[in-house]
Amino acid sequence: MKKGLRRMYIAFLSPVVIAFLVAYLYPVLRTVQMSFFKVSDISAARETWEFVGLFNYMDLFSRQLFRVSFRNMILIFLVGGIFVFSISLFFAWVLHKGMFMSNFWRNVIYLPTVITPVAMITVWTQYVYNNRYGLLKTIFDALGLEKLANIPWTSTQYAFWSMLIAFVFCSIGGNLLVYMAAMKKVPEELYEAAFIDGATEGKAFFKITLPLIMDNIKTQVTFWVIGCIGFFLWSRVFSVVPSDPTTITPASYMYDQIFGTSISANAVAGSTNVGMGAAIGVVLCIVTVIALAVINAAFPKEKYEI
Protein backbone atom coordinates (compact mmCIF):
# COMPACT_ATOMS: atom_id res chain seq x y z
CA MET A 1 0.00 0.00 0.00
CA LYS A 2 1.30 3.42 -0.93
CA LYS A 3 2.34 5.67 1.96
CA GLY A 4 0.04 8.49 0.85
CA LEU A 5 -2.93 6.14 0.61
CA ARG A 6 -2.15 4.71 4.04
CA ARG A 7 -2.08 8.20 5.53
CA MET A 8 -5.41 8.99 3.91
CA TYR A 9 -6.95 5.85 5.45
CA ILE A 10 -5.60 6.76 8.86
CA ALA A 11 -6.84 10.34 8.54
CA PHE A 12 -10.38 9.25 7.64
CA LEU A 13 -10.64 6.29 10.00
CA SER A 14 -9.07 7.85 13.08
CA PRO A 15 -12.08 10.06 14.00
CA VAL A 16 -14.42 7.07 13.63
CA VAL A 17 -12.23 4.81 15.76
CA ILE A 18 -11.83 7.48 18.44
CA ALA A 19 -15.56 8.18 18.48
CA PHE A 20 -16.25 4.45 18.81
CA LEU A 21 -13.84 4.09 21.72
CA VAL A 22 -15.23 7.12 23.53
CA ALA A 23 -18.95 6.69 22.84
CA TYR A 24 -19.28 2.89 22.91
CA LEU A 25 -16.33 0.88 24.19
CA TYR A 26 -15.65 2.99 27.28
CA PRO A 27 -19.28 2.91 28.54
CA VAL A 28 -19.37 -0.86 27.98
CA LEU A 29 -16.19 -1.43 29.99
CA ARG A 30 -17.42 0.96 32.66
CA THR A 31 -20.72 -0.93 32.91
CA VAL A 32 -18.94 -4.27 33.25
CA GLN A 33 -16.72 -2.80 35.97
CA MET A 34 -19.72 -1.31 37.80
CA SER A 35 -21.52 -4.67 37.80
CA PHE A 36 -18.97 -5.97 40.34
CA PHE A 37 -19.66 -3.14 42.78
CA LYS A 38 -22.50 -2.03 45.00
CA VAL A 39 -23.32 1.49 43.85
CA SER A 40 -26.02 3.44 45.65
CA ASP A 41 -26.52 6.14 43.02
CA ILE A 42 -25.75 6.44 39.31
CA SER A 43 -23.86 9.69 39.94
CA ALA A 44 -21.95 8.37 42.97
CA ALA A 45 -18.20 9.01 43.00
CA ARG A 46 -15.92 6.07 42.20
CA GLU A 47 -14.49 6.19 45.75
CA THR A 48 -17.88 5.32 47.23
CA TRP A 49 -18.31 2.09 45.25
CA GLU A 50 -18.20 -1.07 47.36
CA PHE A 51 -16.66 -4.11 45.69
CA VAL A 52 -18.93 -7.18 45.95
CA GLY A 53 -17.53 -9.43 43.22
CA LEU A 54 -20.12 -11.74 41.67
CA PHE A 55 -22.71 -11.06 44.36
CA ASN A 56 -24.80 -8.83 42.07
CA TYR A 57 -25.09 -11.65 39.52
CA MET A 58 -25.91 -14.33 42.11
CA ASP A 59 -28.42 -12.06 43.81
CA LEU A 60 -29.95 -11.17 40.44
CA PHE A 61 -30.68 -14.76 39.41
CA SER A 62 -32.05 -15.57 42.85
CA ARG A 63 -34.74 -12.89 42.52
CA GLN A 64 -38.19 -14.10 41.52
CA LEU A 65 -39.04 -10.81 39.82
CA PHE A 66 -36.04 -11.03 37.50
CA ARG A 67 -36.91 -14.62 36.57
CA VAL A 68 -40.46 -13.49 35.80
CA SER A 69 -39.13 -10.64 33.66
CA PHE A 70 -36.87 -13.05 31.76
CA ARG A 71 -39.79 -15.43 31.18
CA ASN A 72 -41.87 -12.52 29.84
CA MET A 73 -39.08 -11.62 27.43
CA ILE A 74 -38.91 -15.20 26.14
CA LEU A 75 -42.69 -15.31 25.66
CA ILE A 76 -42.63 -12.03 23.74
CA PHE A 77 -39.89 -13.40 21.51
CA LEU A 78 -41.42 -16.83 20.87
CA VAL A 79 -45.19 -16.32 20.94
CA GLY A 80 -45.10 -12.79 19.55
CA GLY A 81 -42.54 -13.75 16.94
CA ILE A 82 -44.59 -16.69 15.66
CA PHE A 83 -47.64 -14.49 15.11
CA VAL A 84 -45.76 -11.46 13.74
CA PHE A 85 -43.78 -13.39 11.13
CA SER A 86 -46.55 -15.76 10.08
CA ILE A 87 -49.17 -13.02 9.74
CA SER A 88 -46.83 -10.55 8.01
CA LEU A 89 -45.63 -13.22 5.56
CA PHE A 90 -49.21 -14.25 4.81
CA PHE A 91 -50.40 -10.70 4.16
CA ALA A 92 -47.26 -9.87 2.17
CA TRP A 93 -47.87 -12.88 -0.08
CA VAL A 94 -51.58 -12.10 -0.53
CA LEU A 95 -50.98 -8.43 -1.31
CA HIS A 96 -48.05 -9.27 -3.58
CA LYS A 97 -50.27 -11.58 -5.65
CA GLY A 98 -52.51 -8.63 -6.52
CA MET A 99 -55.31 -8.51 -3.98
CA PHE A 100 -58.06 -5.96 -4.70
CA MET A 101 -56.98 -2.50 -3.44
CA SER A 102 -53.64 -3.94 -2.32
CA ASN A 103 -52.01 -0.51 -1.89
CA PHE A 104 -54.82 0.62 0.39
CA TRP A 105 -54.62 -2.50 2.57
CA ARG A 106 -50.83 -2.26 2.69
CA ASN A 107 -51.06 1.30 4.00
CA VAL A 108 -53.74 0.35 6.54
CA ILE A 109 -51.62 -2.52 7.91
CA TYR A 110 -48.51 -0.33 8.01
CA LEU A 111 -50.24 2.64 9.67
CA PRO A 112 -49.80 1.48 13.32
CA THR A 113 -46.04 1.32 12.75
CA VAL A 114 -45.72 5.06 12.16
CA ILE A 115 -47.74 6.01 15.25
CA THR A 116 -45.72 6.52 18.42
CA PRO A 117 -45.92 3.57 20.85
CA VAL A 118 -47.28 5.73 23.67
CA ALA A 119 -50.19 6.83 21.48
CA MET A 120 -50.86 3.24 20.39
CA ILE A 121 -50.78 2.00 23.99
CA THR A 122 -53.27 4.72 24.94
CA VAL A 123 -55.59 3.69 22.10
CA TRP A 124 -55.49 0.04 23.08
CA THR A 125 -55.91 0.53 26.82
CA GLN A 126 -58.55 3.26 26.63
CA TYR A 127 -60.53 2.44 23.48
CA VAL A 128 -60.00 -1.25 22.77
CA TYR A 129 -59.58 -2.96 26.14
CA ASN A 130 -61.71 -0.60 28.24
CA ASN A 131 -64.31 -2.79 29.97
CA ARG A 132 -66.94 -0.04 29.99
CA TYR A 133 -67.00 1.23 26.40
CA GLY A 134 -64.04 -0.41 24.66
CA LEU A 135 -64.16 -1.90 21.18
CA LEU A 136 -63.92 -5.50 22.40
CA LYS A 137 -66.70 -5.02 24.94
CA THR A 138 -68.93 -3.41 22.31
CA ILE A 139 -68.37 -6.24 19.83
CA PHE A 140 -68.85 -9.03 22.35
CA ASP A 141 -71.97 -7.37 23.79
CA ALA A 142 -73.43 -7.12 20.30
CA LEU A 143 -72.73 -10.83 19.75
CA GLY A 144 -74.25 -11.74 23.11
CA LEU A 145 -70.96 -13.07 24.51
CA GLU A 146 -71.25 -11.70 28.03
CA LYS A 147 -68.31 -13.60 29.51
CA LEU A 148 -65.92 -12.28 26.88
CA ALA A 149 -67.42 -8.79 27.13
CA ASN A 150 -66.75 -8.67 30.88
CA ILE A 151 -63.10 -9.73 30.73
CA PRO A 152 -60.89 -7.10 32.44
CA TRP A 153 -58.23 -7.05 29.74
CA THR A 154 -55.85 -4.68 31.57
CA SER A 155 -56.05 -6.46 34.93
CA THR A 156 -53.09 -8.38 36.34
CA GLN A 157 -54.55 -11.65 35.10
CA TYR A 158 -54.70 -10.61 31.43
CA ALA A 159 -52.33 -7.62 31.17
CA PHE A 160 -49.37 -9.47 29.67
CA TRP A 161 -51.34 -11.15 26.91
CA SER A 162 -53.29 -7.98 26.20
CA MET A 163 -50.00 -6.11 25.86
CA LEU A 164 -48.58 -8.81 23.61
CA ILE A 165 -51.61 -8.78 21.30
CA ALA A 166 -51.37 -5.01 20.92
CA PHE A 167 -47.60 -5.16 20.35
CA VAL A 168 -47.96 -7.87 17.70
CA PHE A 169 -50.64 -5.83 15.95
CA CYS A 170 -48.31 -2.83 15.77
CA SER A 171 -45.29 -4.87 14.63
CA ILE A 172 -46.79 -6.53 11.56
CA GLY A 173 -46.65 -3.50 9.25
CA GLY A 174 -42.88 -3.04 9.24
CA ASN A 175 -42.23 -6.69 8.44
CA LEU A 176 -44.95 -6.61 5.79
CA LEU A 177 -43.24 -3.85 3.77
CA VAL A 178 -39.85 -5.58 3.93
CA TYR A 179 -41.29 -8.88 2.70
CA MET A 180 -43.33 -7.25 -0.05
CA ALA A 181 -40.24 -5.40 -1.30
CA ALA A 182 -38.28 -8.66 -1.30
CA MET A 183 -41.05 -10.56 -3.10
CA LYS A 184 -41.14 -7.98 -5.89
CA LYS A 185 -37.55 -8.88 -6.74
CA VAL A 186 -38.40 -12.53 -7.39
CA PRO A 187 -38.63 -13.04 -11.19
CA GLU A 188 -42.14 -13.85 -12.39
CA GLU A 189 -40.63 -16.39 -14.80
CA LEU A 190 -39.93 -18.70 -11.88
CA TYR A 191 -43.59 -18.74 -10.91
CA GLU A 192 -44.72 -19.23 -14.49
CA ALA A 193 -42.42 -22.22 -14.91
CA ALA A 194 -43.57 -23.67 -11.59
CA PHE A 195 -47.27 -23.31 -12.46
CA ILE A 196 -46.69 -24.92 -15.87
CA ASP A 197 -45.19 -27.90 -14.04
CA GLY A 198 -48.32 -28.12 -11.89
CA ALA A 199 -47.21 -26.34 -8.73
CA THR A 200 -49.86 -24.85 -6.47
CA GLU A 201 -49.71 -21.39 -4.88
CA GLY A 202 -48.62 -22.99 -1.62
CA LYS A 203 -45.76 -24.90 -3.22
CA ALA A 204 -44.66 -21.82 -5.13
CA PHE A 205 -44.50 -19.89 -1.86
CA PHE A 206 -42.53 -22.50 0.07
CA LYS A 207 -40.27 -23.64 -2.76
CA ILE A 208 -39.59 -20.33 -4.54
CA THR A 209 -40.58 -17.26 -2.54
CA LEU A 210 -39.49 -18.34 0.93
CA PRO A 211 -35.94 -19.45 -0.02
CA LEU A 212 -35.35 -16.32 -2.09
CA ILE A 213 -36.37 -13.92 0.69
CA MET A 214 -34.66 -15.87 3.47
CA ASP A 215 -31.96 -13.20 3.91
CA ASN A 216 -34.68 -10.60 4.51
CA ILE A 217 -36.40 -12.89 7.03
CA LYS A 218 -33.08 -13.40 8.82
CA THR A 219 -32.61 -9.63 9.05
CA GLN A 220 -36.11 -9.13 10.44
CA VAL A 221 -35.64 -11.95 12.96
CA THR A 222 -32.41 -10.29 14.09
CA PHE A 223 -34.19 -6.98 14.61
CA TRP A 224 -37.02 -8.78 16.41
CA VAL A 225 -34.61 -10.49 18.82
CA ILE A 226 -32.82 -7.23 19.61
CA GLY A 227 -36.17 -5.49 20.12
CA CYS A 228 -37.43 -8.22 22.47
CA ILE A 229 -34.26 -8.14 24.56
CA GLY A 230 -34.54 -4.37 24.86
CA PHE A 231 -38.34 -4.45 25.29
CA PHE A 232 -39.04 -1.49 27.58
CA LEU A 233 -41.56 1.15 26.55
CA TRP A 234 -44.57 -1.12 26.11
CA SER A 235 -43.82 -2.81 29.42
CA ARG A 236 -43.43 0.52 31.16
CA VAL A 237 -46.46 2.35 29.81
CA PHE A 238 -48.99 -0.44 29.36
CA SER A 239 -49.45 -1.14 33.08
CA VAL A 240 -50.86 1.46 35.43
CA VAL A 241 -48.59 0.26 38.26
CA PRO A 242 -44.86 0.82 37.60
CA SER A 243 -42.93 -2.43 37.19
CA ASP A 244 -46.04 -4.58 37.29
CA PRO A 245 -44.70 -8.16 37.61
CA THR A 246 -47.23 -9.21 34.98
CA THR A 247 -45.63 -7.16 32.20
CA ILE A 248 -42.12 -6.45 33.50
CA THR A 249 -39.13 -7.28 31.28
CA PRO A 250 -35.38 -7.35 32.03
CA ALA A 251 -34.88 -3.91 30.46
CA SER A 252 -37.65 -2.46 32.64
CA TYR A 253 -36.23 -4.20 35.71
CA MET A 254 -32.81 -2.75 34.91
CA TYR A 255 -34.35 0.73 34.82
CA ASP A 256 -35.89 0.09 38.23
CA GLN A 257 -32.57 -0.90 39.75
CA ILE A 258 -30.76 2.13 38.37
CA PHE A 259 -33.38 4.82 38.93
CA GLY A 260 -35.21 3.41 41.92
CA THR A 261 -38.72 2.42 40.91
CA SER A 262 -39.37 -1.15 41.95
CA ILE A 263 -42.22 -3.32 43.13
CA SER A 264 -42.18 -4.59 46.67
CA ALA A 265 -45.38 -6.20 48.00
CA ASN A 266 -47.40 -4.33 45.32
CA ALA A 267 -46.03 -0.99 46.49
CA VAL A 268 -43.56 1.29 44.77
CA ALA A 269 -40.20 1.35 46.51
CA GLY A 270 -37.43 3.83 45.99
CA SER A 271 -34.21 1.90 46.70
CA THR A 272 -31.57 1.74 43.98
CA ASN A 273 -28.79 -0.67 43.15
CA VAL A 274 -26.89 0.64 40.17
CA GLY A 275 -24.44 -2.26 40.31
CA MET A 276 -27.34 -4.67 39.96
CA GLY A 277 -28.66 -2.66 37.01
CA ALA A 278 -25.22 -2.85 35.38
CA ALA A 279 -25.21 -6.62 35.93
CA ILE A 280 -28.56 -6.88 34.14
CA GLY A 281 -27.10 -4.88 31.24
CA VAL A 282 -24.15 -7.29 31.01
CA VAL A 283 -26.47 -10.30 31.10
CA LEU A 284 -28.64 -8.84 28.32
CA CYS A 285 -25.52 -8.15 26.24
CA ILE A 286 -24.43 -11.79 26.62
CA VAL A 287 -27.94 -12.99 25.75
CA THR A 288 -27.88 -10.81 22.62
CA VAL A 289 -24.55 -12.26 21.45
CA ILE A 290 -25.78 -15.83 22.03
CA ALA A 291 -29.10 -15.13 20.27
CA LEU A 292 -27.37 -13.65 17.21
CA ALA A 293 -25.01 -16.65 17.06
CA VAL A 294 -28.02 -18.99 17.14
CA ILE A 295 -29.72 -17.02 14.35
CA ASN A 296 -26.60 -17.22 12.17
CA ALA A 297 -26.41 -20.98 12.78
CA ALA A 298 -30.13 -21.60 12.27
CA PHE A 299 -30.61 -19.89 8.92
CA PRO A 300 -29.39 -21.69 5.79
CA LYS A 301 -26.04 -20.75 4.34
CA GLU A 302 -27.07 -21.28 0.72
CA LYS A 303 -27.18 -18.18 -1.43
CA TYR A 304 -29.84 -17.89 -4.10
CA GLU A 305 -29.52 -15.57 -7.03
CA ILE A 306 -32.56 -13.41 -7.84
Sequence and secondary structure as in RCSB ss.txt:
>XXXX:A:sequence
MKKGLRRMYIAFLSPVVIAFLVAYLYPVLRTVQMSFFKVSDISAARETWEFVGLFNYMDLFSRQLFRVSFRNMIL
IFLVGGIFVFSISLFFAWVLHKGMFMSNFWRNVIYLPTVITPVAMITVWTQYVYNNRYGLLKTIFDALGLEKLAN
IPWTSTQYAFWSMLIAFVFCSIGGNLLVYMAAMKKVPEELYEAAFIDGATEGKAFFKITLPLIMDNIKTQVTFWV
IGCIGFFLWSRVFSVVPSDPTTITPASYMYDQIFGTSISANAVAGSTNVGMGAAIGVVLCIVTVIALAVINAAFP
KEKYEI
>XXXX:A:secstr
  HHHHHHHHHHHHHHHHHHIIIIIHHHHHHHHHTTEE SSTT  GGG EE TTHHHHHHHH HHHHHHHHHHHH
IIIIIHHHHHHHHHHHHHHHHTT TTHHHHHHHHHHHHHS HHHHHHHIIIIIS TTT HHHHHHHHTT HHHHT
  TTSTTTHHHHHHHHHHHHHHHHHHHHHHHHHHTS HHHHHHHHHTT  HHHHIIIIIHHHTHHHHHHHHHHHH
HHHHT  HHHHHHSSSTT TTT  HHHHHHHHHHT EEETTEEE    HHHHHHHHHHHHHHHHHHHHHHHHHS 
      
